[in-house]
Amino acid sequence: MKFAPDDYGLRCQFDRYCKLILYHEALDYFREMRGRRSRETSFEMLPLSELDKLCTTDQYPGDSFIFSAYGYELHIDDELVAAAFAELPQPGQNILILHCVLELADGEIGALMGMSRSTVQRHRTKALETMRTKLMGGINE
């Protein structure tokens, strides 16, 4: 093979051109990765409140317990809470359903049920206290 000086110079220029292109591609890659690191957060670094926004759970009709009063329904997903709610007397259940679902005041509930406001308040307070003691007893066991 014959040595040609012009051919050697062209090869050196082409070699330098290729190295320069690869060098700038590497710089672009590292800049992009640095930008990603500044914008992205690892899952283990996210607070629990942010992680809760990322997940969903399926809700099926058979997964909740349904209590109704005056045509309105209260869906309770937790089995212990539903059991404690089921043990309440009927007036207490009705008052809590109207209070929680419709967010009615005691006077409005009393007008609907034919009771005084103070009676509704007494039933609601007693029902909530009964549920609290039953649920706290379930936790302590």
Secondary structure, DSSP 8 states (H G I E B T S, - for coil): ----HHHHHHHHHHHHHHHHHHHHHHHHHHHHHHHHHHH---GGGS-HHHHHHH------GGGSEEEEETTEEEEE--HHHHHHHHTS-HHHHHHHHHHHHS---HHHHHHHHT--HHHHHHHHHHHHHHHHHHHHHHHH-
